[in-house]
Amino acid sequence: MELKTQRDPRTNSIISCYSKTPNLKILDYGCGCGIYGHYLYKKGYRDITLADIESSTFQFVQKAFGENFKYIKIDNPNPLNEIYDVILLIDCLAHAFNPFEIIKHVFNHLKKVDY
C-alpha cells in the first residue's frame, strides 16, 4: 500500500526533527487511517503505537498494518499507560468533546526532558 504522505509538510517536519534518533517510542494519538505512523515506519521507526476510537477505519488500519504496530483504542477517558518520546496529535483535537482533558492526559504520558 502506497500512502502519499511525502507531500504533507507536517510529515516532513516531524521526520526532520527526529531523523537522528530512530529508536524513539512514538504514539500517533487520533491516528485516523494511520498515514503518519505508516510513513514513520517506512522511515525506519519501529516502536510506533497507533491510537484511535473504535471504528471501521481503525479496524482497517489494524488489519492493513498488522503486527508492525501496537494499537490502543481511545474510547475510554484515560487510555494510555506508557511513556512516549514523541506524541503526535494531528487533526484530532478538533473532533474531540474534551480536547483539554485529552491534552492533559497525553502530556502526562510524554517523556520529560531536562534542558
N, C-alpha and C positions, 0 to 999 in steps of 0.2 A: 504494500500500500504506500503510495507516494503522497505525502501531505505537503502543501505549499506554504510552509512557514517561513521560508527564507525571504519572502517579500515583506514580512511583517517587521518593522523596525524595533518593536518591543523584544522580539525573539533575539535579534542580533545584539541588542543592548544587554540582555541577560547573559548571553554567551560571552560577550566581550568582558563583562565584569568578573566572570568566574572561569575563564578559559585555562588558567594555570592551576586549577585545583579540581581535577576530575573526580576525586573521592568524596565529594560533598553529598550529604544526605539532603535530598530535595523533596519538598511537598508542593504539589500543584493543587491548591485548595479551590474547589469550584472548577474542576478541570474541563467540564463540558465534554467535547469529543476527544480530548487528550492530545491536541496537536502540539502543545508546548512540551509536555512530557515526552512525547514521541520524538520531537526534534532534539531535545536534550539527550535522549537515549542514543540517537544517531550520532551525536557529537561525542559520545564516549562516557557519559554519565550512566552509572548503573544502579545507584541507590535512590530510586525515584518512587514516590508514593503519589498516586492519583486519588483525589478525594472529590466526591460529588454526592448529590442526593440520589436516592434510588430512582431510576428512570430507565426507559428503554435505551436511551443514549448511553447511560453508564453501563448497562448490561452489555451493549455492543462493544464498548471500549474494553471491558474485561475479556470478552471473547476474542476480540481482534488482537489485543496486545498480549494476552496470555500471562505466563509466569514471569515475564520480563519486568513486571512492575508489582508493587504492593498496592492494595486498594482499600479505601476507607469510605464507608457510607456516612455522610454527614447529616443525616436526618435528625439525630439526637442533638440536644443543646451543646454538649461538650464531648465531641467525638475523638479528640486527639489524646494520645497518651505517650508520645515520644517527643524528643527534641530534634529539631531540624536546623541545618546550617543555612538553608535558603527556603523561604516560603513564598510561593507565587500566589497572588490574589488578582488574577487578570480577568476583568469583565465579569466579576461575580457579585460584588457587594451591592451593585445597583439592583440586583434581583432578590436581595435578602430582606426579610421582615425586620431583622435586628442586626444591622451592619456593625454597630458599635460593640455589641456583645461578641460578635464573630471576631472583630479585630482584637479585642481584649483576650479572648481565648487563644487565638492564633499566636499573638505576641508572647503569651506565656509558654509557648512551645518552640520559640525561636531561640537558638543558641545565643547566649550572651557573649559579647566580645569586649575585651578590655582594650582600650586605645591608649 
